[in-house]
Amino acid sequence: MAIDPEFVSRPYDIAELVTDLEAAQGFLDEIIAGGDPHEIAEALGIVARAQGMTKLASDAGMSRETLYRTLSINGNPTLTTLLSVLKALGFKLSGVERISPA
C-alpha cells in the first residue's frame, strides 16, 4: 500500500508559530516571566531560527554555530549575548517586576 504524501506527518516545530515578530514577542514575554534561564535560552533560539539564524548571527556579531549552541536548552548565554541577540531581533530587555517582599 502506497503512502499518500498529502497525509504524511512531520515533526512539529514551534518556530513556525513565531515567524511573526508580535507572536515572537508574546512567546518571549511568557517564557521570560517564568524565569528559567535554560528555557529563556531555548525560547530565544526558537525565535532566532524562525527569523533566520544566519542573518541573526551576523547581526549579533557571532557565528551561526555559536548562536545555535548558546541558544539551546543546554546553552548559558551571557547577558551581553542575550542583549545582542535581542537587539538583532529588534527587541530590548525592559522592566523589572517585584514578585515578593524582600
C-alpha positions in Angstrom: 0.0 0.0 0.0 1.5 3.4 -1.0 1.6 6.3 1.4 -0.3 9.4 0.2 2.2 12.3 0.5 -0.6 14.6 1.3 -1.2 12.8 4.6 2.4 12.3 5.8 3.1 13.8 9.1 6.2 15.7 10.0 7.7 16.7 13.4 6.1 19.8 14.9 8.4 22.9 15.1 7.2 25.7 17.4 9.4 28.1 15.3 6.6 28.0 12.7 4.4 29.9 15.2 6.8 32.7 15.9 7.8 33.9 12.5 5.6 37.0 13.1 7.5 39.3 15.5 4.4 40.2 17.5 3.9 36.5 18.2 7.6 36.1 19.0 7.3 39.0 21.5 4.4 37.3 23.3 6.2 34.0 23.3 9.4 35.5 24.8 7.4 37.6 27.3 5.8 34.4 28.7 9.0 32.4 28.8 11.0 35.2 30.4 8.2 35.7 33.0 8.8 32.0 34.0 12.4 32.9 35.0 14.1 29.6 33.9 17.4 30.6 32.3 17.5 27.4 30.2 14.0 27.9 28.9 14.8 31.5 28.1 17.9 30.5 26.1 15.9 27.8 24.3 13.0 30.2 23.5 15.3 32.8 22.2 16.9 30.1 20.0 13.4 29.1 18.7 12.7 32.7 17.7 16.2 33.1 16.2 15.5 30.0 14.0 12.2 31.4 13.0 13.7 34.7 12.0 16.8 33.3 10.2 19.7 32.1 12.2 22.5 33.1 9.7 21.5 36.7 9.3 20.7 37.0 13.0 24.1 35.6 14.0 25.8 38.1 11.7 23.7 41.0 13.1 24.6 39.9 16.6 28.3 39.6 15.8 28.8 35.9 16.3 29.0 32.7 14.3 25.9 30.7 13.5 27.3 27.7 15.2 28.0 29.7 18.4 24.5 31.1 18.3 22.9 27.6 17.9 25.0 26.3 20.8 24.4 29.3 23.1 20.6 29.4 22.5 20.0 25.7 23.0 18.3 24.1 26.1 21.8 23.5 27.5 23.1 26.9 26.5 24.0 29.5 29.0 24.2 32.8 27.2 26.0 35.8 28.9 24.0 38.9 29.4 26.0 40.5 26.6 25.0 37.7 24.2 21.4 37.9 25.3 21.2 41.6 24.7 23.0 41.4 21.4 20.5 38.7 20.1 17.5 40.6 21.4 18.8 43.8 19.7 19.4 41.9 16.4 15.8 40.7 16.6 14.6 44.2 17.2 13.7 43.7 20.8 15.0 45.2 24.1 15.0 43.8 27.6 13.0 46.1 29.8 11.2 46.3 33.1 11.6 44.7 36.4 8.6 43.4 38.3 8.7 42.8 42.0 7.2 39.5 42.8 7.6 39.3 46.6 8.6 41.5 49.5 12.3 41.5 50.3 
